Amino acid sequence: MLIFLARRILSTVPVLVIVALIVFLMLRLAPGDPAAAIVGDSGTSENIAKVRDQLGLNESLPTQFVRWSGQLLQGNLGESYFMKKTVVELIGQRIEPTVSLAAVTLVVTILIAVPLGVVAAWRHGGWLDRMLMGFSVMGFSIPAFVIGYVLIWIFALHLQLLPVQGYSRLGQGPWLWIRHLILPSITLSIIYVALIARVTRAAVAEAMTEDYIRTARAKGISEKRVLMRHALANAAIPIVTVIGIGIALLIGGVVVTETVFAIPGLGQLTVDAVLSRDFPLIQGITLFFSVVYVLINLLIDLSYLVFDPRIRY
């Protein structure tokens, strides 16, 4: 167990190095100059050259990467070109809204998608099963920003039940906190409910055809226990796996959703950094998301031991 954990942690190092290198090169080779953005439209070529020299952008790409990597190994993600704050400080200021949105979305998704998938598999071929398949197609087909604007128009502008945009921190009260997260979390949940419910349906439907299900029914075990104790328990691994995969989609969805609902989280910070070509900030946020995703996948791998004791690493 410990050997497996050590190997998995060490295997994340080259992944993060490759991610850092790709992000570094993509930012440097893409059109646009952050020095020109800092100077503004009235800046002269001399001013731009001076700013580039101050930022170290006139150095060769290998030199810039080595310098940035050295700072990274010291826990220093650099300083934002425009906000004049360290990247670590900016991430710390914006992390609560993003974590809150992601956590609420995951909880809502799992509470809805897993029971829905189980019931659809139980009533395989019935009207609920067909509705789930149609909902899955709709959930994958409609972009998140379209769903967000529709929900804003219905529940915020027309019915005036929920706030249009913004975020209220948990310290200001749990009710205000959850009210500002209802529409964004529903916007994200629609996509992930469709994904997880469909995988749950397929996994449980396959488990329902196994011999141990027929044996359990022959013993007179209730259908509810057959579904939960036998079918769902044995279908847990693919369900947990797709939840882990959905984290990557959730990260991308957070960026769009926070922009639509004007939530001051890491997604909105990413958009601002990209528009201003703030190299250190983009690199820092990307690495942060990469580390989070790698750690979540590590936890998913370890959870296999809980759901299936036969697995040994």
Sequence and secondary structure as in RCSB ss.txt:
>XXXX:A:sequence
MLIFLARRILSTVPVLVIVALIVFLMLRLAPGDPAAAIVGDSGTSENIAKVRDQLGLNESLPTQFVRWSGQLLQG
NLGESYFMKKTVVELIGQRIEPTVSLAAVTLVVTILIAVPLGVVAAWRHGGWLDRMLMGFSVMGFSIPAFVIGYV
LIWIFALHLQLLPVQGYSRLGQGPWLWIRHLILPSITLSIIYVALIARVTRAAVAEAMTEDYIRTARAKGISEKR
VLMRHALANAAIPIVTVIGIGIALLIGGVVVTETVFAIPGLGQLTVDAVLSRDFPLIQGITLFFSVVYVLINLLI
DLSYLVFDPRIRY
>XXXX:A:secstr
 HHHHHHHHHHHHHHHHHHHHHHHHHHHHSS  HHHHHH TT  HHHHHHHHHHHTTTS HHHHHHHHHHHHHTT
   B TTT SBHHHHHHHHHHHHHHHHHHHHHHHHHHHHHHHHHHHHTTTSHHHHHHHHHHHHHHHS HHHHHHH
HIIIIIIIS  S SS    GGG HHHHHHHHHHHHHHHHHHHHHHHHHHHHHHHHHHTTSHHHHHHHHTT  HHH
IIIIIIIHHTHHHHHHHHHHHHHHHHHHHHHHHHHTT  SHHHHHHHHHHHT HHHHHHHHHHHHHHHHHHHHHH
HHHHHHH TT   
